[in-house]
Amino acid sequence: VQLQASGGGLVQAGVSLTLSCAASGRTLSNYAIGWFRQAPGKEREFVAAISRSAITTYYADSAKGRFTISRDNVKNTVSLQMNSLKPEDTAVYYCAAGLMAATMQSDPPGTGTRFWGQGTLVTVSS
C-alpha cells in the first residue's frame, strides 16, 4: 500500500490543523494506521494509532486531549486532528500502516508498521 500524508503547514500556536493520510494500491481498511513524528534533531516518536475497525485508538501522552485520530474506510483515508498546537509539536509527521494498532505504541518507534508514507511538515510558531 502506498501512503501519502498531507495537510501540514506553518501555523501559530493555539490553532488547529488536520492532517490526512491517503492510501492507494490497497484498501486502507486492511490495516491499522499510526501517526508518527520526527522533530529536528530528535528521534521519531509515536503520536497516535487507530485500529482497522476504528474501534480502538491509542495516543502518546503528548497527544492525549489535543489530538484525535479517525478514519474513513470508504474514502480510504485516516485523519489526525490536532488542536491547541504548541511549538513543540513542530515536526515532520508520517503515517504508517501495520496490522495491530496496539503494537505501534511500542519502542522503538515504528514497531508494528509495514508501510510508510512521505511525511508532511508541521511548523508551529510561538
Number of C-alpha atoms within 10 A of each C-alpha: 16 16 23 18 25 21 16 18 14 12 18 15 17 15 12 15 18 15 23 23 27 18 20 12 8 12 14 25 20 15 22 27 33 33 28 24 24 19 17 10 7 9 10 18 20 26 26 28 32 27 22 21 14 18 8 13 19 21 21 14 11 13 18 12 11 14 20 19 24 20 22 13 15 9 12 15 21 27 22 23 15 20 17 14 23 18 15 13 20 20 22 19 27 27 30 27 28 22 16 19 25 19 18 28 22 13 11 12 17 22 16 21 20 12 15 21 19 16 23 21 21 23 21 19 15 11
